[in-house]
C-alpha cells in the first residue's frame, strides 16, 4: 500500500504477479522496465517494485518510480533502487535526464529524492487525476553526475 494513497487496499502476491505480467508489453516496446525488489536473504519475499517508465530514447529521458510494502520502508530500499536504476539509465541507456514525481503529501518520496541528489524543480498544478479530482504533482530531476 502506498503511503500517499490511504484508501488503497494492500497489494497481495497475486496482485503483484498480475501487475508485472501486465507490464510486459511496455517492456517489449522499450518504453519501461520494472524490477521486483526482494529481500536479499529470501528472494521469494517481494518488498516492492522499482521502474524506469515513460522512456523516450530520442529525448534521452525517463521517469523513475517505485513502491514498497510497509515493512520495507525506512530501510534504504527505495534509495538504493533509485541509485541502481539511475546509474544503469545514465551509463547503459545513455539517458540525459531522469525525472521523479510524487504528491506534495508524499514526504517519504521527497526524502528519497533528497538522499539521491534528485533536484526539486517545482509543482505541476492540477497535473494528476487522483481520487475523483485533480491534484498537484511535485517534479524532481536528476542529471548525469548529480547522483548521490
C-alpha positions in Angstrom: 0.0 0.0 0.0 1.4 3.4 -1.0 1.5 5.9 1.9 0.0 8.8 -0.1 -3.0 6.6 -1.0 -4.5 5.8 2.3 -7.7 4.3 0.8 -5.7 1.7 -1.2 -6.1 -1.9 -0.3 -3.0 -4.0 0.5 -1.2 -5.5 -2.5 -1.3 -9.3 -2.5 1.3 -11.6 -4.1 -1.3 -12.4 -6.8 -1.8 -8.6 -7.4 2.0 -8.2 -7.8 2.3 -11.1 -10.2 -0.6 -9.8 -12.3 0.9 -6.3 -12.3 4.2 -7.5 -13.6 2.6 -9.7 -16.3 0.6 -6.6 -17.4 3.8 -4.6 -17.9 5.3 -7.0 -20.4 4.1 -5.2 -23.5 5.6 -1.8 -22.5 8.9 -3.6 -21.7 8.9 -5.3 -25.0 8.3 -2.0 -26.8 11.3 -0.4 -24.8 9.0 2.1 -23.0 9.6 0.9 -19.5 11.3 -1.7 -17.4 10.1 -3.0 -14.0 12.1 -4.8 -11.3 10.8 -6.6 -8.3 12.6 -5.6 -5.1 13.1 -8.7 -3.0 14.5 -9.5 0.4 18.2 -10.4 -0.1 18.0 -13.5 2.2 14.6 -14.6 0.8 14.1 -13.8 -2.8 10.5 -15.0 -2.6 9.6 -12.1 -0.3 8.7 -9.1 -2.5 9.5 -5.8 -0.9 8.2 -3.7 -3.8 8.9 -2.6 -7.3 11.2 0.0 -9.0 11.0 1.0 -12.6 12.1 3.3 -15.3 9.0 4.3 -17.4 7.9 6.9 -20.0 11.3 6.0 -21.5 11.9 8.3 -24.5 15.2 7.2 -26.2 15.0 10.1 -28.7 14.9 12.7 -25.9 17.1 10.6 -23.6 14.7 10.9 -20.7 12.8 8.6 -18.4 10.9 8.7 -15.1 11.9 6.6 -12.1 9.2 5.2 -9.9 8.8 2.8 -7.0 6.5 1.4 -4.4 7.3 -0.5 -1.2 5.4 -2.7 1.2 5.1 -1.2 4.7 7.7 -3.5 6.3 10.4 -2.4 3.7 10.1 1.3 4.3 12.8 3.2 6.2 15.5 0.7 5.3 17.0 2.5 2.3 15.4 0.0 -0.2 13.9 2.8 -2.4 17.0 4.9 -2.3 19.2 2.0 -3.3 16.9 1.0 -6.1 16.7 4.6 -7.5 20.5 4.8 -7.4 20.9 1.5 -9.3 18.3 2.4 -11.9 19.8 5.9 -12.4 23.3 4.6 -12.8 22.1 2.0 -15.3 19.9 4.6 -17.1 22.8 7.0 -17.5 25.6 4.6 -18.3 23.8 1.8 -20.3 20.8 3.6 -21.8 22.5 6.9 -22.3 19.9 9.0 -20.6 20.4 12.7 -20.1 17.7 13.2 -17.6 15.7 11.2 -15.1 12.6 12.6 -13.5 10.8 11.6 -10.3 7.3 12.8 -9.4 5.2 12.5 -6.3 2.3 14.1 -4.5 3.0 17.0 -2.2 2.0 14.8 0.8 4.4 12.0 -0.1 7.3 13.0 2.3 8.9 9.6 2.0 9.5 10.0 -1.7 10.7 13.6 -1.2 13.3 12.2 1.2 14.4 9.5 -1.3 14.9 12.3 -3.9 17.0 14.3 -1.5 19.1 11.4 -0.5 19.8 10.5 -4.1 20.6 14.1 -5.2 17.5 14.5 -7.2 16.7 18.2 -7.5 13.3 19.7 -6.9 12.1 21.7 -9.9 8.6 22.8 -8.9 4.9 21.9 -8.6 2.8 20.9 -11.6 -0.6 22.3 -10.6 -3.6 20.1 -11.0 -1.5 17.7 -13.0 -2.9 14.3 -12.0 -6.3 12.8 -11.7 -6.5 11.5 -8.1 -9.4 10.1 -6.1 -12.0 11.6 -8.3 -10.4 15.0 -8.6 -7.2 16.7 -9.6 -4.0 17.0 -7.5 -0.7 18.8 -7.8 2.4 16.8 -8.5 5.9 17.7 -7.4 8.6 17.4 -10.1 12.2 16.4 -9.4 15.0 15.7 -11.9 18.5 14.1 -11.9 21.2 14.7 -14.5 24.3 12.7 -15.1 26.9 13.5 -12.4 24.4 14.5 -9.8 23.6 11.1 -8.2 24.5 10.7 -4.5 
